Amino acid sequence: MGAGMDRASKTGIWIIATGVIITLLYFGRGILAPFALAVFLFLVIEGFASVIDNWSRTIKIGLARFIAILIVLGGFFGFLALMANGIAEFGRDAGEYETRINDMIADGYGLLHMSDAPTLQELLFNETGQRFFATIANATGDLSGDLVLILIYVAFLFFAQPSWTRKLDNIFPGFETRHQVREIGDEARQSIEVYLWTQTVISALITMLTYVSLLALGVKNALFLSALIFVLNYIPTVGSIVAALVPPLFALVQPDLPGWVPGEVPQDSYIYAAIVFATVSFWQFSIGNFIQPRMMGESLNLSALVVLLSLAIWGALWGIPGMFLSAPLTVLMMILFAQSSSTLWIAVLLSADGNPQGKGVTPYGEESS
């Protein structure tokens, strides 16, 4: 009876604690999401700095960090300029795209023997369309508004970095405890850094091959579409699917088909879009299933179901930032849960192979065998 009451009270505490944590994460997303993005941007810069430091023995780590910051910021602002230019280019041809889409809508209604086909403007500016675009605009605006705050956080993370070791020594004066905490921190940092570094390299490789393919196929604004694919590949699973769908959708409504396509009748547009889809999907599938696992190894150790669930949960809590950070945040949770015998079962459920402790790190406070 007593054991049952004790187990029930622990379950109740767990439920309450989980509810409180989820509530704090949701209502504190305006502060926590930008800070989490800053931490992971900091880790990306540190990863670049480590590569530069290992590559050149003459460059000191301080200069390597400065070069890494310039590379990351240059790439980021270059990406923003590229996106702005791509949107402007689509805007210049907006009338032709609208005419092409209206023709396709009319063809679709004709095939279904339906009359009064709506125009693109009528579909976009009805109540549902306005709500959808308002949601996208608000999410994008919030992310853009947090950009300055994220950069400030990154700067202060670099300023605070030299004192972390001293603070850790003061918090954990015992050698064994301090060593255990450092092992946990190193494992978490290494897993996240490998994930972010691998995602960056893989996304860059897919983007380059996709860009060359889109140019060869005659898809308009190929550079903009390829840059969009680079960002989407940071979102686990769903991002790759969307990245494979975006170029063929634009190819489908492209006003002028390239010269190698037989004609301009609707059937040829569908064939053209199917060829673009097959090409883009080939790079996504082959690199994502053969090259990426070899590069990433066992750094994530998350089951596919957990990846999808974490994407949905973090996306609901933090929106777009949560989608980008869902995988590394879940890895961090798994590593932390694995350090206590009372939460080890959660880490086992999150892991892909049932061994979340990986390199033999035992739950915190227990002795290694």
Buried (B, 14 or more C-beta within 10 A) or exposed (E): EEEEEEEEEEEEEEEEEEEEEEEEBEEEBEEBBBBBBBBBBBBBBBBBBBEBBEEEEEBEEEBBBBBBBEBBBEBEEEBEEBBEBBEEBBEEBEEEBBBBBBBBBEEEBEEEEEEEBEBBEEEBEEEEBEEEEEEEEEEEEBBEEBEEBBBEBBEEBBEEEEEEEEEEEEEBEEEEEBEBBEBBEEBBBEBBBBBBBBBBBBBEBBBEBBBEBBEEBBBBBBBBBBBBBBBBBBBBBBBBEBBBBBBBEBBBBBBEBEEEBEEEEBEEBBBBBEBBBEBBBBBBEEBBEEBBEEBBEBBBBBBEEBBBBBBEBBBEBBBBBBBBBBBBBBBBBBBBBBBBEEBBEBBBBBBBEEBBBBEEBBBBEEEEE
